[in-house]
Amino acid sequence: MSDQDREAREAREALERVQRDSETLGSSALARMGQRAGDHFGAKDAIGAAEGGGTDPIELWGRRIGRALSLIGVVILAIWLLIQLRIL
């Protein structure tokens, strides 16, 4: 790794640390977490993931549907667990 690459990586890490440390703990962390969840369920990571940088609409909607179904499954399993523990 060249000196320039190493310096660029160190500078990026320093900027990320400053950004993370300078945020207020409550609102910005919560907003960032909400944004990340929205991006995850909106399948933002699939945009531009195909060969050549294109986006396959079937893959995009497949990810969205799969992630929504997994969220529904987790909620159903949590409710079932609470019923089994006689909390509900």
PDB file of N, CA, C and O in Angstrom, chain B, residues numbered from 101:
ATOM      1  N   MET B 101       0.850  -1.166   0.000  1.00  0.00           N
ATOM      2  CA  MET B 101       0.000   0.000   0.000  1.00  0.00           C
ATOM      3  C   MET B 101       0.901   1.235   0.000  1.00  0.00           C
ATOM      4  O   MET B 101       1.858   1.314   0.769  1.00  0.00           O
ATOM      5  N   SER B 102       0.591   2.179  -0.852  1.00  0.00           N
ATOM      6  CA  SER B 102       1.424   3.370  -0.960  1.00  0.00           C
ATOM      7  C   SER B 102       1.141   4.330   0.196  1.00  0.00           C
ATOM      8  O   SER B 102       0.130   4.217   0.890  1.00  0.00           O
ATOM      9  N   ASP B 103       2.053   5.265   0.376  1.00  0.00           N
ATOM     10  CA  ASP B 103       1.897   6.248   1.447  1.00  0.00           C
ATOM     11  C   ASP B 103       0.644   7.094   1.244  1.00  0.00           C
ATOM     12  O   ASP B 103      -0.033   7.458   2.204  1.00  0.00           O
ATOM     13  N   GLN B 104       0.346   7.400  -0.012  1.00  0.00           N
ATOM     14  CA  GLN B 104      -0.829   8.228  -0.303  1.00  0.00           C
ATOM     15  C   GLN B 104      -2.120   7.485   0.053  1.00  0.00           C
ATOM     16  O   GLN B 104      -3.041   8.086   0.604  1.00  0.00           O
ATOM     17  N   ASP B 105      -2.199   6.178  -0.257  1.00  0.00           N
ATOM     18  CA  ASP B 105      -3.377   5.387   0.092  1.00  0.00           C
ATOM     19  C   ASP B 105      -3.522   5.283   1.601  1.00  0.00           C
ATOM     20  O   ASP B 105      -4.628   5.382   2.133  1.00  0.00           O
ATOM     21  N   ARG B 106      -2.416   5.086   2.284  1.00  0.00           N
ATOM     22  CA  ARG B 106      -2.449   4.961   3.745  1.00  0.00           C
ATOM     23  C   ARG B 106      -2.905   6.270   4.380  1.00  0.00           C
ATOM     24  O   ARG B 106      -3.714   6.260   5.308  1.00  0.00           O
ATOM     25  N   GLU B 107      -2.394   7.392   3.890  1.00  0.00           N
ATOM     26  CA  GLU B 107      -2.783   8.694   4.421  1.00  0.00           C
ATOM     27  C   GLU B 107      -4.253   8.986   4.143  1.00  0.00           C
ATOM     28  O   GLU B 107      -4.945   9.542   4.996  1.00  0.00           O
ATOM     29  N   ALA B 108      -4.733   8.618   2.967  1.00  0.00           N
ATOM     30  CA  ALA B 108      -6.145   8.829   2.631  1.00  0.00           C
ATOM     31  C   ALA B 108      -7.040   7.994   3.542  1.00  0.00           C
ATOM     32  O   ALA B 108      -8.079   8.470   3.998  1.00  0.00           O
ATOM     33  N   ARG B 109      -6.642   6.756   3.806  1.00  0.00           N
ATOM     34  CA  ARG B 109      -7.429   5.895   4.695  1.00  0.00           C
ATOM     35  C   ARG B 109      -7.448   6.457   6.107  1.00  0.00           C
ATOM     36  O   ARG B 109      -8.499   6.479   6.749  1.00  0.00           O
ATOM     37  N   GLU B 110      -6.303   6.909   6.599  1.00  0.00           N
ATOM     38  CA  GLU B 110      -6.226   7.490   7.937  1.00  0.00           C
ATOM     39  C   GLU B 110      -7.068   8.758   8.042  1.00  0.00           C
ATOM     40  O   GLU B 110      -7.720   8.986   9.061  1.00  0.00           O
ATOM     41  N   ALA B 111      -7.059   9.577   7.002  1.00  0.00           N
ATOM     42  CA  ALA B 111      -7.851  10.804   6.998  1.00  0.00           C
ATOM     43  C   ALA B 111      -9.343  10.485   7.019  1.00  0.00           C
ATOM     44  O   ALA B 111     -10.113  11.129   7.731  1.00  0.00           O
ATOM     45  N   ARG B 112      -9.751   9.470   6.223  1.00  0.00           N
ATOM     46  CA  ARG B 112     -11.157   9.053   6.224  1.00  0.00           C
ATOM     47  C   ARG B 112     -11.578   8.562   7.594  1.00  0.00           C
ATOM     48  O   ARG B 112     -12.651   8.922   8.078  1.00  0.00           O
ATOM     49  N   GLU B 113     -10.746   7.738   8.229  1.00  0.00           N
ATOM     50  CA  GLU B 113     -11.058   7.225   9.561  1.00  0.00           C
ATOM     51  C   GLU B 113     -11.146   8.349  10.576  1.00  0.00           C
ATOM     52  O   GLU B 113     -12.016   8.327  11.446  1.00  0.00           O
ATOM     53  N   ALA B 114     -10.252   9.342  10.479  1.00  0.00           N
ATOM     54  CA  ALA B 114     -10.291  10.475  11.402  1.00  0.00           C
ATOM     55  C   ALA B 114     -11.568  11.285  11.221  1.00  0.00           C
ATOM     56  O   ALA B 114     -12.179  11.700  12.206  1.00  0.00           O
ATOM     57  N   LEU B 115     -11.980  11.514   9.980  1.00  0.00           N
ATOM     58  CA  LEU B 115     -13.219  12.247   9.726  1.00  0.00           C
ATOM     59  C   LEU B 115     -14.437  11.485  10.239  1.00  0.00           C
ATOM     60  O   LEU B 115     -15.361  12.089  10.783  1.00  0.00           O
ATOM     61  N   GLU B 116     -14.446  10.171  10.071  1.00  0.00           N
ATOM     62  CA  GLU B 116     -15.559   9.360  10.582  1.00  0.00           C
ATOM     63  C   GLU B 116     -15.617   9.424  12.104  1.00  0.00           C
ATOM     64  O   GLU B 116     -16.703   9.504  12.679  1.00  0.00           O
ATOM     65  N   ARG B 117     -14.455   9.389  12.762  1.00  0.00           N
ATOM     66  CA  ARG B 117     -14.420   9.493  14.229  1.00  0.00           C
ATOM     67  C   ARG B 117     -14.937  10.839  14.691  1.00  0.00           C
ATOM     68  O   ARG B 117     -15.708  10.914  15.647  1.00  0.00           O
ATOM     69  N   VAL B 118     -14.517  11.913  14.017  1.00  0.00           N
ATOM     70  CA  VAL B 118     -14.969  13.251  14.390  1.00  0.00           C
ATOM     71  C   VAL B 118     -16.467  13.370  14.205  1.00  0.00           C
ATOM     72  O   VAL B 118     -17.155  13.922  15.063  1.00  0.00           O
ATOM     73  N   GLN B 119     -16.981  12.863  13.101  1.00  0.00           N
ATOM     74  CA  GLN B 119     -18.420  12.930  12.852  1.00  0.00           C
ATOM     75  C   GLN B 119     -19.189  12.143  13.907  1.00  0.00           C
ATOM     76  O   GLN B 119     -20.196  12.620  14.430  1.00  0.00           O
ATOM     77  N   ARG B 120     -18.721  10.951  14.217  1.00  0.00           N
ATOM     78  CA  ARG B 120     -19.392  10.101  15.198  1.00  0.00           C
ATOM     79  C   ARG B 120     -19.339  10.717  16.585  1.00  0.00           C
ATOM     80  O   ARG B 120     -20.331  10.668  17.312  1.00  0.00           O
ATOM     81  N   ASP B 121     -18.200  11.301  16.973  1.00  0.00           N
ATOM     82  CA  ASP B 121     -18.037  11.844  18.311  1.00  0.00           C
ATOM     83  C   ASP B 121     -18.707  13.194  18.492  1.00  0.00           C
ATOM     84  O   ASP B 121     -19.046  13.556  19.619  1.00  0.00           O
ATOM     85  N   SER B 122     -18.908  13.949  17.427  1.00  0.00           N
ATOM     86  CA  SER B 122     -19.475  15.280  17.553  1.00  0.00           C
ATOM     87  C   SER B 122     -21.001  15.286  17.539  1.00  0.00           C
ATOM     88  O   SER B 122     -21.606  16.319  17.827  1.00  0.00           O
ATOM     89  N   GLU B 123     -21.626  14.183  17.217  1.00  0.00           N
ATOM     90  CA  GLU B 123     -23.082  14.136  17.169  1.00  0.00           C
ATOM     91  C   GLU B 123     -23.665  14.104  18.574  1.00  0.00           C
ATOM     92  O   GLU B 123     -23.056  13.583  19.508  1.00  0.00           O
ATOM     93  N   THR B 124     -24.849  14.670  18.698  1.00  0.00           N
ATOM     94  CA  THR B 124     -25.547  14.512  19.960  1.00  0.00           C
ATOM     95  C   THR B 124     -26.051  13.087  20.021  1.00  0.00           C
ATOM     96  O   THR B 124     -26.431  12.504  19.006  1.00  0.00           O
ATOM     97  N   LEU B 125     -26.050  12.538  21.205  1.00  0.00           N
ATOM     98  CA  LEU B 125     -26.304  11.112  21.356  1.00  0.00           C
ATOM     99  C   LEU B 125     -27.721  10.715  20.979  1.00  0.00           C
ATOM    100  O   LEU B 125     -27.903   9.702  20.303  1.00  0.00           O
ATOM    101  N   GLY B 126     -28.712  11.458  21.381  1.00  0.00           N
ATOM    102  CA  GLY B 126     -30.087  11.022  21.211  1.00  0.00           C
ATOM    103  C   GLY B 126     -30.644  11.156  19.818  1.00  0.00           C
ATOM    104  O   GLY B 126     -30.895  10.151  19.152  1.00  0.00           O
ATOM    105  N   SER B 127     -30.843  12.377  19.362  1.00  0.00           N
ATOM    106  CA  SER B 127     -31.602  12.593  18.135  1.00  0.00           C
ATOM    107  C   SER B 127     -30.858  12.142  16.889  1.00  0.00           C
ATOM    108  O   SER B 127     -31.456  11.498  16.027  1.00  0.00           O
ATOM    109  N   SER B 128     -29.593  12.453  16.764  1.00  0.00           N
ATOM    110  CA  SER B 128     -28.909  12.120  15.529  1.00  0.00           C
ATOM    111  C   SER B 128     -28.671  10.620  15.401  1.00  0.00           C
ATOM    112  O   SER B 128     -28.768  10.072  14.303  1.00  0.00           O
ATOM    113  N   ALA B 129     -28.363   9.951  16.503  1.00  0.00           N
ATOM    114  CA  ALA B 129     -28.162   8.509  16.437  1.00  0.00           C
ATOM    115  C   ALA B 129     -29.476   7.818  16.079  1.00  0.00           C
ATOM    116  O   ALA B 129     -29.496   6.874  15.290  1.00  0.00           O
ATOM    117  N   LEU B 130     -30.572   8.297  16.668  1.00  0.00           N
ATOM    118  CA  LEU B 130     -31.880   7.716  16.375  1.00  0.00           C
ATOM    119  C   LEU B 130     -32.280   7.992  14.930  1.00  0.00           C
ATOM    120  O   LEU B 130     -32.809   7.114  14.247  1.00  0.00           O
ATOM    121  N   ALA B 131     -32.026   9.204  14.471  1.00  0.00           N
ATOM    122  CA  ALA B 131     -32.363   9.544  13.086  1.00  0.00           C
ATOM    123  C   ALA B 131     -31.526   8.730  12.111  1.00  0.00           C
ATOM    124  O   ALA B 131     -32.037   8.260  11.095  1.00  0.00           O
ATOM    125  N   ARG B 132     -30.243   8.562  12.412  1.00  0.00           N
ATOM    126  CA  ARG B 132     -29.368   7.781  11.533  1.00  0.00           C
ATOM    127  C   ARG B 132     -29.811   6.320  11.498  1.00  0.00           C
ATOM    128  O   ARG B 132     -29.805   5.694  10.438  1.00  0.00           O
ATOM    129  N   MET B 133     -30.195   5.777  12.652  1.00  0.00           N
ATOM    130  CA  MET B 133     -30.655   4.399  12.704  1.00  0.00           C
ATOM    131  C   MET B 133     -31.955   4.225  11.904  1.00  0.00           C
ATOM    132  O   MET B 133     -32.132   3.232  11.198  1.00  0.00           O
ATOM    133  N   GLY B 134     -32.855   5.200  12.026  1.00  0.00           N
ATOM    134  CA  GLY B 134     -34.094   5.153  11.257  1.00  0.00           C
ATOM    135  C   GLY B 134     -33.846   5.245   9.762  1.00  0.00           C
ATOM    136  O   GLY B 134     -34.495   4.566   8.966  1.00  0.00           O
ATOM    137  N   GLN B 135     -32.899   6.093   9.396  1.00  0.00           N
ATOM    138  CA  GLN B 135     -32.550   6.222   7.976  1.00  0.00           C
ATOM    139  C   GLN B 135     -31.946   4.932   7.440  1.00  0.00           C
ATOM    140  O   GLN B 135     -32.259   4.513   6.325  1.00  0.00           O
ATOM    141  N   ARG B 136     -31.080   4.301   8.228  1.00  0.00           N
ATOM    142  CA  ARG B 136     -30.469   3.040   7.804  1.00  0.00           C
ATOM    143  C   ARG B 136     -31.527   1.948   7.657  1.00  0.00           C
ATOM    144  O   ARG B 136     -31.471   1.152   6.721  1.00  0.00           O
ATOM    145  N   ALA B 137     -32.506   1.907   8.592  1.00  0.00           N
ATOM    146  CA  ALA B 137     -33.574   0.904   8.493  1.00  0.00           C
ATOM    147  C   ALA B 137     -34.428   1.161   7.257  1.00  0.00           C
ATOM    148  O   ALA B 137     -34.803   0.225   6.551  1.00  0.00           O
ATOM    149  N   GLY B 138     -34.731   2.416   6.997  1.00  0.00           N
ATOM    150  CA  GLY B 138     -35.507   2.756   5.805  1.00  0.00           C
ATOM    151  C   GLY B 138     -34.771   2.390   4.522  1.00  0.00           C
ATOM    152  O   GLY B 138     -35.367   1.875   3.577  1.00  0.00           O
ATOM    153  N   ASP B 139     -33.475   2.661   4.502  1.00  0.00           N
ATOM    154  CA  ASP B 139     -32.679   2.287   3.330  1.00  0.00           C
ATOM    155  C   ASP B 139     -32.609   0.777   3.163  1.00  0.00           C
ATOM    156  O   ASP B 139     -32.630   0.271   2.041  1.00  0.00           O
ATOM    157  N   HIS B 140     -32.524   0.054   4.283  1.00  0.00           N
ATOM    158  CA  HIS B 140     -32.450  -1.409   4.216  1.00  0.00           C
ATOM    159  C   HIS B 140     -33.741  -2.000   3.652  1.00  0.00           C
ATOM    160  O   HIS B 140     -33.711  -2.817   2.732  1.00  0.00           O
ATOM    161  N   PHE B 141     -34.882  -1.575   4.216  1.00  0.00           N
ATOM    162  CA  PHE B 141     -36.150  -2.126   3.746  1.00  0.00           C
ATOM    163  C   PHE B 141     -36.548  -1.578   2.384  1.00  0.00           C
ATOM    164  O   PHE B 141     -37.376  -2.180   1.700  1.00  0.00           O
ATOM    165  N   GLY B 142     -35.982  -0.458   1.979  1.00  0.00           N
ATOM    166  CA  GLY B 142     -36.213   0.088   0.646  1.00  0.00           C
ATOM    167  C   GLY B 142     -35.263  -0.488  -0.388  1.00  0.00           C
ATOM    168  O   GLY B 142     -35.344  -0.136  -1.564  1.00  0.00           O
ATOM    169  N   ALA B 143     -34.367  -1.367   0.030  1.00  0.00           N
ATOM    170  CA  ALA B 143     -33.402  -2.063  -0.832  1.00  0.00           C
ATOM    171  C   ALA B 143     -32.487  -1.085  -1.560  1.00  0.00           C
ATOM    172  O   ALA B 143     -32.193  -1.264  -2.742  1.00  0.00           O
ATOM    173  N   LYS B 144     -32.041  -0.053  -0.853  1.00  0.00           N
ATOM    174  CA  LYS B 144     -31.117   0.911  -1.458  1.00  0.00           C
ATOM    175  C   LYS B 144     -29.787   0.260  -1.815  1.00  0.00           C
ATOM    176  O   LYS B 144     -29.081   0.746  -2.698  1.00  0.00           O
ATOM    177  N   ASP B 145     -29.431  -0.844  -1.134  1.00  0.00           N
ATOM    178  CA  ASP B 145     -28.171  -1.512  -1.430  1.00  0.00           C
ATOM    179  C   ASP B 145     -28.217  -2.267  -2.753  1.00  0.00           C
ATOM    180  O   ASP B 145     -27.168  -2.649  -3.273  1.00  0.00           O
ATOM    181  N   ALA B 146     -29.397  -2.491  -3.306  1.00  0.00           N
ATOM    182  CA  ALA B 146     -29.519  -3.200  -4.576  1.00  0.00           C
ATOM    183  C   ALA B 146     -29.411  -2.263  -5.769  1.00  0.00           C
ATOM    184  O   ALA B 146     -29.219  -2.718  -6.896  1.00  0.00           O
ATOM    185  N   ILE B 147     -29.529  -0.976  -5.536  1.00  0.00           N
ATOM    186  CA  ILE B 147     -29.478  -0.013  -6.629  1.00  0.00           C
ATOM    187  C   ILE B 147     -28.051   0.079  -7.148  1.00  0.00           C
ATOM    188  O   ILE B 147     -27.128   0.414  -6.404  1.00  0.00           O
ATOM    189  N   GLY B 148     -27.881  -0.217  -8.408  1.00  0.00           N
ATOM    190  CA  GLY B 148     -26.568  -0.172  -9.033  1.00  0.00           C
ATOM    191  C   GLY B 148     -25.719  -1.394  -8.745  1.00  0.00           C
ATOM    192  O   GLY B 148     -24.512  -1.366  -8.986  1.00  0.00           O
ATOM    193  N   ALA B 149     -26.312  -2.471  -8.235  1.00  0.00           N
ATOM    194  CA  ALA B 149     -25.549  -3.659  -7.871  1.00  0.00           C
ATOM    195  C   ALA B 149     -25.381  -4.631  -9.042  1.00  0.00           C
ATOM    196  O   ALA B 149     -24.546  -5.533  -8.976  1.00  0.00           O
ATOM    197  N   ALA B 150     -26.152  -4.460 -10.095  1.00  0.00           N
ATOM    198  CA  ALA B 150     -26.063  -5.369 -11.235  1.00  0.00           C
ATOM    199  C   ALA B 150     -24.807  -5.085 -12.034  1.00  0.00           C
ATOM    200  O   ALA B 150     -24.136  -4.075 -11.824  1.00  0.00           O
ATOM    201  N   GLU B 151     -24.498  -5.985 -12.949  1.00  0.00           N
ATOM    202  CA  GLU B 151     -23.326  -5.797 -13.806  1.00  0.00           C
ATOM    203  C   GLU B 151     -23.487  -4.516 -14.613  1.00  0.00           C
ATOM    204  O   GLU B 151     -24.559  -4.249 -15.156  1.00  0.00           O
ATOM    205  N   GLY B 152     -22.455  -3.751 -14.690  1.00  0.00           N
ATOM    206  CA  GLY B 152     -22.494  -2.507 -15.440  1.00  0.00           C
ATOM    207  C   GLY B 152     -23.119  -1.359 -14.676  1.00  0.00           C
ATOM    208  O   GLY B 152     -23.310  -0.280 -15.237  1.00  0.00           O
ATOM    209  N   GLY B 153     -23.442  -1.565 -13.415  1.00  0.00           N
ATOM    210  CA  GLY B 153     -24.003  -0.500 -12.595  1.00  0.00           C
ATOM    211  C   GLY B 153     -25.493  -0.290 -12.753  1.00  0.00           C
ATOM    212  O   GLY B 153     -26.043   0.661 -12.199  1.00  0.00           O
ATOM    213  N   GLY B 154     -26.162  -1.164 -13.503  1.00  0.00           N
ATOM    214  CA  GLY B 154     -27.599  -1.029 -13.670  1.00  0.00           C
ATOM    215  C   GLY B 154     -28.361  -1.599 -12.490  1.00  0.00           C
ATOM    216  O   GLY B 154     -27.777  -2.215 -11.598  1.00  0.00           O
ATOM    217  N   THR B 155     -29.657  -1.392 -12.492  1.00  0.00           N
ATOM    218  CA  THR B 155     -30.512  -1.904 -11.428  1.00  0.00           C
ATOM    219  C   THR B 155     -31.560  -2.813 -12.041  1.00  0.00           C
ATOM    220  O   THR B 155     -32.297  -2.408 -12.940  1.00  0.00           O
ATOM    221  N   ASP B 156     -31.623  -4.042 -11.552  1.00  0.00           N
ATOM    222  CA  ASP B 156     -32.619  -4.998 -12.012  1.00  0.00           C
ATOM    223  C   ASP B 156     -33.880  -4.801 -11.175  1.00  0.00           C
ATOM    224  O   ASP B 156     -33.849  -5.039  -9.967  1.00  0.00           O
ATOM    225  N   PRO B 157     -34.992  -4.371 -11.784  1.00  0.00           N
ATOM    226  CA  PRO B 157     -36.215  -4.109 -11.009  1.00  0.00           C
ATOM    227  C   PRO B 157     -36.747  -5.354 -10.296  1.00  0.00           C
ATOM    228  O   PRO B 157     -37.312  -5.246  -9.208  1.00  0.00           O
ATOM    229  N   ILE B 158     -36.575  -6.520 -10.889  1.00  0.00           N
ATOM    230  CA  ILE B 158     -37.050  -7.749 -10.248  1.00  0.00           C
ATOM    231  C   ILE B 158     -36.258  -8.015  -8.975  1.00  0.00           C
ATOM    232  O   ILE B 158     -36.830  -8.379  -7.947  1.00  0.00           O
ATOM    233  N   GLU B 159     -34.943  -7.833  -9.044  1.00  0.00           N
ATOM    234  CA  GLU B 159     -34.119  -8.037  -7.856  1.00  0.00           C
ATOM    235  C   GLU B 159     -34.454  -7.010  -6.776  1.00  0.00           C
ATOM    236  O   GLU B 159     -34.497  -7.342  -5.592  1.00  0.00           O
ATOM    237  N   LEU B 160     -34.687  -5.785  -7.179  1.00  0.00           N
ATOM    238  CA  LEU B 160     -35.026  -4.732  -6.235  1.00  0.00           C
ATOM    239  C   LEU B 160     -36.322  -5.050  -5.501  1.00  0.00           C
ATOM    240  O   LEU B 160     -36.374  -4.974  -4.273  1.00  0.00           O
ATOM    241  N   TRP B 161     -37.369  -5.407  -6.243  1.00  0.00           N
ATOM    242  CA  TRP B 161     -38.641  -5.725  -5.613  1.00  0.00           C
ATOM    243  C   TRP B 161     -38.576  -7.049  -4.850  1.00  0.00           C
ATOM    244  O   TRP B 161     -39.254  -7.214  -3.836  1.00  0.00           O
ATOM    245  N   GLY B 162     -37.773  -7.979  -5.327  1.00  0.00           N
ATOM    246  CA  GLY B 162     -37.600  -9.237  -4.597  1.00  0.00           C
ATOM    247  C   GLY B 162     -36.990  -9.002  -3.231  1.00  0.00           C
ATOM    248  O   GLY B 162     -37.415  -9.602  -2.243  1.00  0.00           O
ATOM    249  N   ARG B 163     -35.993  -8.131  -3.171  1.00  0.00           N
ATOM    250  CA  ARG B 163     -35.380  -7.808  -1.876  1.00  0.00           C
ATOM    251  C   ARG B 163     -36.369  -7.100  -0.973  1.00  0.00           C
ATOM    252  O   ARG B 163     -36.452  -7.408   0.216  1.00  0.00           O
ATOM    253  N   ARG B 164     -37.119  -6.158  -1.518  1.00  0.00           N
ATOM    254  CA  ARG B 164     -38.095  -5.430  -0.701  1.00  0.00           C
ATOM    255  C   ARG B 164     -39.149  -6.378  -0.127  1.00  0.00           C
ATOM    256  O   ARG B 164     -39.471  -6.313   1.059  1.00  0.00           O
ATOM    257  N   ILE B 165     -39.683  -7.260  -0.977  1.00  0.00           N
ATOM    258  CA  ILE B 165     -40.705  -8.201  -0.528  1.00  0.00           C
ATOM    259  C   ILE B 165     -40.130  -9.166   0.497  1.00  0.00           C
ATOM    260  O   ILE B 165     -40.768  -9.440   1.513  1.00  0.00           O
ATOM    261  N   GLY B 166     -38.937  -9.682   0.244  1.00  0.00           N
ATOM    262  CA  GLY B 166     -38.310 -10.614   1.178  1.00  0.00           C
ATOM    263  C   GLY B 166     -38.040  -9.978   2.525  1.00  0.00           C
ATOM    264  O   GLY B 166     -38.252 -10.607   3.562  1.00  0.00           O
ATOM    265  N   ARG B 167     -37.581  -8.749   2.525  1.00  0.00           N
ATOM    266  CA  ARG B 167     -37.301  -8.080   3.793  1.00  0.00           C
ATOM    267  C   ARG B 167     -38.577  -7.742   4.538  1.00  0.00           C
ATOM    268  O   ARG B 167     -38.603  -7.808   5.767  1.00  0.00           O
ATOM    269  N   ALA B 168     -39.637  -7.383   3.827  1.00  0.00           N
ATOM    270  CA  ALA B 168     -40.917  -7.123   4.482  1.00  0.00           C
ATOM    271  C   ALA B 168     -41.480  -8.405   5.090  1.00  0.00           C
ATOM    272  O   ALA B 168     -41.993  -8.391   6.209  1.00  0.00           O
ATOM    273  N   LEU B 169     -41.382  -9.511   4.355  1.00  0.00           N
ATOM    274  CA  LEU B 169     -41.867 -10.783   4.885  1.00  0.00           C
ATOM    275  C   LEU B 169     -41.052 -11.237   6.102  1.00  0.00           C
ATOM    276  O   LEU B 169     -41.602 -11.817   7.038  1.00  0.00           O
ATOM    277  N   SER B 170     -39.758 -10.975   6.088  1.00  0.00           N
ATOM    278  CA  SER B 170     -38.940 -11.357   7.239  1.00  0.00           C
ATOM    279  C   SER B 170     -39.320 -10.523   8.464  1.00  0.00           C
ATOM    280  O   SER B 170     -39.330 -11.038   9.582  1.00  0.00           O
ATOM    281  N   LEU B 171     -39.629  -9.248   8.264  1.00  0.00           N
ATOM    282  CA  LEU B 171     -40.062  -8.407   9.380  1.00  0.00           C
ATOM    283  C   LEU B 171     -41.393  -8.897   9.943  1.00  0.00           C
ATOM    284  O   LEU B 171     -41.576  -8.944  11.160  1.00  0.00           O
ATOM    285  N   ILE B 172     -42.312  -9.259   9.067  1.00  0.00           N
ATOM    286  CA  ILE B 172     -43.600  -9.798   9.517  1.00  0.00           C
ATOM    287  C   ILE B 172     -43.384 -11.100  10.283  1.00  0.00           C
ATOM    288  O   ILE B 172     -44.023 -11.327  11.310  1.00  0.00           O
ATOM    289  N   GLY B 173     -42.486 -11.957   9.791  1.00  0.00           N
ATOM    290  CA  GLY B 173     -42.185 -13.209  10.479  1.00  0.00           C
ATOM    291  C   GLY B 173     -41.603 -12.989  11.865  1.00  0.00           C
ATOM    292  O   GLY B 173     -41.958 -13.708  12.799  1.00  0.00           O
ATOM    293  N   VAL B 174     -40.728 -12.024  12.019  1.00  0.00           N
ATOM    294  CA  VAL B 174     -40.145 -11.730  13.330  1.00  0.00           C
ATOM    295  C   VAL B 174     -41.219 -11.242  14.295  1.00  0.00           C
ATOM    296  O   VAL B 174     -41.228 -11.639  15.460  1.00  0.00           O
ATOM    297  N   VAL B 175     -42.116 -10.395  13.827  1.00  0.00           N
ATOM    298  CA  VAL B 175     -43.198  -9.900  14.684  1.00  0.00           C
ATOM    299  C   VAL B 175     -44.101 -11.048  15.115  1.00  0.00           C
ATOM    300  O   VAL B 175     -44.485 -11.127  16.282  1.00  0.00           O
ATOM    301  N   ILE B 176     -44.445 -11.938  14.190  1.00  0.00           N
ATOM    302  CA  ILE B 176     -45.296 -13.085  14.525  1.00  0.00           C
ATOM    303  C   ILE B 176     -44.599 -13.992  15.535  1.00  0.00           C
ATOM    304  O   ILE B 176     -45.227 -14.437  16.495  1.00  0.00           O
ATOM    305  N   LEU B 177     -43.319 -14.271  15.334  1.00  0.00           N
ATOM    306  CA  LEU B 177     -42.584 -15.112  16.284  1.00  0.00           C
ATOM    307  C   LEU B 177     -42.463 -14.456  17.648  1.00  0.00           C
ATOM    308  O   LEU B 177     -42.517 -15.148  18.665  1.00  0.00           O
ATOM    309  N   ALA B 178     -42.299 -13.135  17.699  1.00  0.00           N
ATOM    310  CA  ALA B 178     -42.223 -12.434  18.983  1.00  0.00           C
ATOM    311  C   ALA B 178     -43.554 -12.524  19.723  1.00  0.00           C
ATOM    312  O   ALA B 178     -43.583 -12.748  20.933  1.00  0.00           O
ATOM    313  N   ILE B 179     -44.647 -12.350  18.999  1.00  0.00           N
ATOM    314  CA  ILE B 179     -45.970 -12.472  19.625  1.00  0.00           C
ATOM    315  C   ILE B 179     -46.187 -13.891  20.117  1.00  0.00           C
ATOM    316  O   ILE B 179     -46.695 -14.091  21.221  1.00  0.00           O
ATOM    317  N   TRP B 180     -45.813 -14.876  19.320  1.00  0.00           N
ATOM    318  CA  TRP B 180     -45.959 -16.270  19.729  1.00  0.00           C
ATOM    319  C   TRP B 180     -45.141 -16.557  20.995  1.00  0.00           C
ATOM    320  O   TRP B 180     -45.615 -17.256  21.891  1.00  0.00           O
ATOM    321  N   LEU B 181     -43.937 -16.030  21.070  1.00  0.00           N
ATOM    322  CA  LEU B 181     -43.102 -16.218  22.251  1.00  0.00           C
ATOM    323  C   LEU B 181     -43.747 -15.590  23.479  1.00  0.00           C
ATOM    324  O   LEU B 181     -43.767 -16.195  24.551  1.00  0.00           O
ATOM    325  N   LEU B 182     -44.268 -14.390  23.327  1.00  0.00           N
ATOM    326  CA  LEU B 182     -44.925 -13.732  24.456  1.00  0.00           C
ATOM    327  C   LEU B 182     -46.157 -14.506  24.912  1.00  0.00           C
ATOM    328  O   LEU B 182     -46.444 -14.558  26.108  1.00  0.00           O
ATOM    329  N   ILE B 183     -46.883 -15.104  23.979  1.00  0.00           N
ATOM    330  CA  ILE B 183     -48.041 -15.914  24.341  1.00  0.00           C
ATOM    331  C   ILE B 183     -47.592 -17.171  25.084  1.00  0.00           C
ATOM    332  O   ILE B 183     -48.211 -17.564  26.073  1.00  0.00           O
ATOM    333  N   GLN B 184     -46.528 -17.795  24.614  1.00  0.00           N
ATOM    334  CA  GLN B 184     -46.015 -19.005  25.262  1.00  0.00           C
ATOM    335  C   GLN B 184     -45.502 -18.694  26.670  1.00  0.00           C
ATOM    336  O   GLN B 184     -45.608 -19.536  27.562  1.00  0.00           O
ATOM    337  N   LEU B 185     -44.960 -17.524  26.874  1.00  0.00           N
ATOM    338  CA  LEU B 185     -44.468 -17.143  28.190  1.00  0.00           C
ATOM    339  C   LEU B 185     -45.590 -16.586  29.065  1.00  0.00           C
ATOM    340  O   LEU B 185     -45.352 -16.185  30.205  1.00  0.00           O
ATOM    341  N   ARG B 186     -46.803 -16.561  28.534  1.00  0.00           N
ATOM    342  CA  ARG B 186     -48.014 -16.088  29.199  1.00  0.00           C
ATOM    343  C   ARG B 186     -47.889 -14.624  29.640  1.00  0.00           C
ATOM    344  O   ARG B 186     -48.376 -14.237  30.702  1.00  0.00           O
ATOM    345  N   ILE B 187     -47.238 -13.840  28.818  1.00  0.00           N
ATOM    346  CA  ILE B 187     -47.123 -12.406  29.067  1.00  0.00           C
ATOM    347  C   ILE B 187     -48.290 -11.673  28.388  1.00  0.00           C
ATOM    348  O   ILE B 187     -48.743 -10.633  28.868  1.00  0.00           O
ATOM    349  N   LEU B 188     -48.759 -12.220  27.285  1.00  0.00           N
ATOM    350  CA  LEU B 188     -49.918 -11.628  26.588  1.00  0.00           C
ATOM    351  C   LEU B 188     -51.169 -12.401  26.900  1.00  0.00           C
ATOM    352  O   LEU B 188     -52.245 -12.059  26.408  1.00  0.00           O
TER     353      LEU B 188
END
